[in-house]
């Protein structure tokens, strides 16, 4: 805690000699070791506190600048130790500035009246006309926002959540703003009612108004040239650069927005990358990525999504205005020039190609292709399960998690196969079999949700879903029984018995967090009944669900193993387990072989088109090898082959361990 004192008469005279003025010198307090040697052309107004300036900054290129105040007007400002503030065109008003902060060539920095710094601002997400507003706050997670936007059928819940956020916003409101320690603000324009965290770097920003930059030492924020933000919150570790324009937007942790991206009334959660394009009223869950100038995302909900160039959606049909919305469930992708007319819902890990105007809902048919042929939507169920791209995506997301802040807002589950996707596949199998039963096995095409499914696609879809179910359930039982010697079937049955009842029933994906619906319902009940009364308690509940995911997953998987393989808990034996493991081995090896075949297409002669300029076929192949490598040594291909060996050995080990009981 710094001890402050009044200026001495000698210090006042020296400051006056340095062309400094004050409305009242008695209103200025300084640190005990303060020296006026580095304070020039400074005007003091209101109550001002100054630290010591015994420090020298080393700038890019080796340039050195001594801490101090030069050509500045300060009104009701506290300046920490070792700061350099120079060439503020207008003034700095109502701020508390931390230590080692560097401010140069800024137009104005002020807090005008009591500000909540972006907390409590309502974002009209998904529906531009309102009705699904999410109230921003510093601790907002994708999961809190999901509940607030989508669970409108529970008005008491929404009202309670609004009250919790309103209290948080009021508790963090102040007439004095904060600029943290080790902050850099240079060559910037108008900054009003903005809270700036430690180690934040602001360079060449045009305008920042009513917001929070929640930067810290482990995960600094960078705000770059030409950026304009109004009514915003930007979370730790994010970069907003190169002319980005945001209005009523929340930016989560480790996001990157740049290259003239523009967005209004949108939420971007952890690890989103948005460049060049435009967003309006979108709910961008973790890892929503768009890089192209011609891409417009509007009134949609996304996560783990990659938007192709020219991707577009429409949220009204020229009747009652922009009232429609849609969702691409986790892992969905759009190809170049794809178009969807909302309302529509696309199942998890599906690929959208072409124009789709028939409002289909394919949420119970995940891992599918939606392809347009002659203005008709064709659905190819399950085909993405054998796609190299899908597996590559699943592998890259954890590696691309750039969050360095240990206090993570979003609880992200990366699993490709989970109770959430497997329950969809089980429903999908029933849907496809019902279609075949009702329309006949010889029908050329089947109609489902305004989409067409070819006969061959339907049969393949059932097989692919069954293979994935065998894989998931086998994975679960092997994991449950690993590294434990068993002396009897009773010991196996005891180990298979779940540790908790939580997990049975339906599961949901609330924007990155996969959890039993019962736990989400319990959380909402507790908010309604006043058990959870602040944003931290809600956050901790989500953390707890994420932490216990695999415990809950086994409860669900065990129940499905019994029903899917027609077993009874009191009579299951080692022989039954061995049967499940053998089916699992077939499923794993079968899917890996499909991935291997899909990868091989990337090394076909047609894939070499454009290689070996002006040369022979032999030169083309050599050029291809130099650039793309050889198929057999490709890292993904070798990983697939290794995966087959490892999983086969894993299954054999369990079979050998329990075979004596058969």
Secondary structure, DSSP 8 states (H G I E B T S, - for coil): ---EEE--HHHHHHHHHTT-EES-GGGEEEETT--GGGEEEEEEESSEEE-----EEE-GGG-EEESEEEEEEEEEEEE-TT-EEEEESS-EEEEEE-TT-EEEEEEEEE--SSB-TTTT-EE--S-TTSSS-EE--TT--HHHHHHHHH-TT-HHHHHHHHHHHHHHHHHT-BSSEEE-TT-EEEEEEEEEEEEE-TT-EEES--EEEEEEE---SSS--EE-TT-EEEEEEE-TT-EE-TT-EEEEEEE-TT-EEESS-EEEEEEE-TT-EEESSEEES-EE-TT-EE--TT-EEESEEESS-EE-TT-EEE---SSS-S---EEE-TT-EE-TT-EEESSEEE-TT-EEESEE-S--B-TTS-S-EEEEETTEEEEETTGGGG-HHHHHHHHHHHHT-----SS-S------SS-HHHHHHHHHHHHHHHHHHHHH-TT-SEEEETTEEEEHHHHHHHHHHHHHHHHHHHHHHHHHHHTT---SSHHHHHHHHS-S-STT-S-EEEETTEEEEHHHHHHHHHHHHTTS--SHHHHHHHHHHHHHTHHHHHHHHHHHHHHHHTT--TTT--HHHHHHHHHHHHHHHHHHHHHHHHHHHGGGSTGGGTT-STT--HHHHHHHHHHHH--GGG-HHHHHHHHHHHHHHHHHHHHHHHHHTT-
